[in-house]
Each structure stands twice: as structure tokens, then as C-alpha cells.
Amino acid sequence: MFLGVNVDHVATVRQARGTAYPDPVEAACLAAAAGAHGITVHLREDRRHIQDADVWAMRTGQPLPLNLEMGNSPEIVEIALNVLPDEVCLVPEKRQELTTEGGLDVVAQYEALENSCCRFRDAGIEVSLFIDPDPVQIEAAISLRVPLIELHTGTFCERQGQERQACLRELVRAAEQAHAAGIQVNAGHGLNLENLRDLFPVPHLHTLNIGHSLIARALMVGMTAATKEMLDLMSEY
């Protein structure tokens, strides 16, 4: 299992004061040195944390593959096609939300997504879709011929007891469905050191993209230690 570190909230701290620090690229380099396998940033339309310049700096200023999370908006699509990250992960986005609240509705947005996926594919960028563990949405992703999906684990992380077990069963079925179709299965949202082991029964997980909890932990122990803690736990998978 591989770890993609989302450094958005390093930029959140910076933007709170409008300073030049802390630098998300420096955080990415520290994560890389600690053994992380990729870096994720989300360029939101409202630019609440990561800025355009950060995306460009991430492309050349840190050594790991870059995953650009983004809404399927024309402006952000054009930026991605200019920056050429290794991967884009298309996510739903609402300006009023604190964080991404659920998976992308691939069925309802199929035509628009198909156009963007074709453009990214032609540019040599791998496309991932951030989706709920819903068999209908996964079938739509299969139809779009994307090489990757990222399963939304937020609901799973929020639930406890039998409700969490029900979410786990949905994630297991979704991972098996996508894997059987030849799609790489990633996962993310809400994962932390306390709930991650509960996800281990899900098969075929390739990469976990983890941000908020890891950056919060880094405030206490440092970026290097926080990354290593997560990797140590993931090694039990």
C-alpha cells in the first residue's frame, strides 16, 4: 500500500496570515524524505488554500509524482493541461463546503467528464475519479475507461459500530468490482491513525491519499515523524 500525502492544509495555515510560510513544497519534500510515495494538492476554484503558483512549484520543486485534485471546471482543466501533473483526481466541489462531502456523480456528469478524461488522456495524464462505493458509479467509471478510482472513505470514517461495518462491506464490494475491471483502487478522506486499521479488510487498495489528519499530527511531531507513523501503520495492511 502506497501513501500519497495531501499538503493542502500547510497552505491553509499560510493563507490564514497571508505570509510566505509555511511552504507546501517544503512539506512535500519532507514527506518524500520520510518515505511517502506521492504528493496531492487540491486547487479549488475559490483558492482557499493551494494557489496556482503552488501547483507549478510542486511540479518541479519536489521529487514525488504529483496528483492534482480538482473540480471539472474549464478554468482548472486548462491549468492542469498546462502544468501536466502525473495524475488528476476529479472531485465534486461546492464553494460553501468545509471539505469534499461525497463522491463525484459520474452518471449525472458523464458527458462533461468524458470530454475532460479524453483531453487528459491525450495529454498523457492519468485520470482518477473520486467516487462513493456505489456499483452504479463504478460502472460509469469503467465505461469512461479511467485507469484509477479513489474510493470516498469519509462516510466510513464518520460511522461507528454496525454502521461502520455496513460501510466497510460497501467498500469491499466496490474494490472488488473495480479491480475485476482492471482499475487501480485508491482510497481517501477522513483517514487517520485511529481508524485506518478498520479499513484493512478492503482488498486491492493501492494508494491512500491522506491530508488533514497527517498535517494535524505534523503540527505536534513534525512532518517527517507524522509521515513515518502513517507509513508504519500502513505496512500492516
Secondary structure, 3 states (H helix, E strand, C coil): CEEEEECHHHHHHHHHHCCCCCCHHHHHHHHHHCCCCEEEEECCCCCCCCCHHHHHHHHHHCCCCEEEEECCCHHHHHHHHHHCCCEEEECCCCCCCCCCCCCCCCCCCHHHHHHHHHHHHHCCCEEEEEECCCHHHHHHHHHCCCCEEEEECHHHHHCCHHHHHHHHHHHHHHHHHHHHCCCEEEEECCCCCCCHHHHCCCCCEEEEEECHHHHHHHHHHCHHHHHHHHHHHHCCC
